[in-house]
């Protein structure tokens, strides 16, 4: 990627990728490379309940 674009853009893309991986590992409490199925947590969330 560094050959196609400048160094800063490549470094930012790599940092973003690593941050997303770290967040997913911490969120799911699972080892990297061992993805766990995620149930419909958004539907069960109560923080942003839709007013009826």
C-alpha angles and dihedrals in degrees: 000000000000090000093054096047139013125291096252094055092049092048091049092050091051092048090050092051093049092047091053091049092048092048092050092049092050093043096050098035089226134124118260112265092028103087117193123212111255117219121217094286093159091062092051095046115114100188092086102030115177113240112241 
